[in-house]
Amino acid sequence: MPVVRDLRVLLRLTNFRRLLAVRLLSQCADGVYQVALATYVVFSPEKETSPAAIASAMAVLLLPYSLVGPFAGVLLDRWQRRQIFLYGNLLRALLASGTAVLMLASVPDWLFYASALSVTAVNRFVLAGLSAALPRVVDAERLVVANSLSPTAGTVAATAGGGLAFGVRLLSEDSDAAVVLLGALLYLCSALASLRMSRQLLGPDPGEIQPRLRTALASTARGLVAGLRHLAERRPAVHALAAVTLMRFCYGALTVTVLMLCRYTWSSTESEGLALLGLAVAISGAGFFAAAVISPWAIGRLGAFGWMTACAGSAAVLEPALGLPFAQAPLLVAAFLLGLVTQGVKIATDTVVQTSVDDAYRGRIFALYDTLFNVAFVGAAAVAAVMLPPDGRSVPLVVMVAVAYASIALMLGTRQQKG
């Protein structure tokens, strides 16, 4: 199969393997850290969880730094990306260790959230940098396959990290701090893995770097405006980013729904609910992996926007059919399918953005991409907080998400017909 052949070629590329190793270790640590935070906030026996509480936690952890994400992108286009992976992951290892100490000390919630917020702030640089650096280690011919393998493998690694965290959490009580320390160790490993690449390999090119931080910060606003102007001239990238943002909103709303169902409807204890949530996350991760296998072939046959249209249209039909019964088995099937279509759209979007945007602007555009992702997720949680009852059963929410998926499919289909 062509996809298998291209995968073999990619994995023979030394620098691609090294960049992939940094991503896998970093995103595995993300999965461990995020699940530790979720279990601490949502599944602690002493905490009474509600959709509003989940939305508040997501807003505190994601929104503030998401709003400054594009400014981070300007710095990404001035700093060597290898150094961002090295120092960014070292800093996250240190900050995550601090979070573990705060958990053990039973400090006020605001101090805990401030520590967690610091870790997610650095994450904005690392994830955007990984996407921006990918075209530096892969030729244009195999960029679609690389976008299937690399980000999806990272998502699978994050899912595996989450599963590891779930396992540690279930084996012993009050182990959230230990799980966070495991995440810190993985961040450290990712930092060390980045040293296998040269400082100049991942760009940006020396002529595009402003060496003095003061100069870079002074030109941040101008750089952001230039990046947005550059993006506005690339209509395919604009349409792809709009579609993936709306898909992320839908996925976020359904994530909160499943979390509440696991917590209160499908289980009678915190441990049982945690196990069910872990199963749902694992099944959704399998959908992400399936997208990595299918997407290169589908994009080759349908084109990037054709594949995105098929994903959104399928979700519009399957999501209400499987979700409205609010039964465990159909919703777990939905978790797989929605993982597949959500990641399929992301793979196509990554390719469209990377091929439409010049290298000198990729850092700030992918930082904007990351910002849109997080704002959409927080917005979905806020909507879910208003619409969801405590048990997670909301017919209007499921119908609203189905309509959103149908609207995305219509928008993309219209765009594809216009060429």
Disulfide bonds with the S-S distance in Angstrom:
none
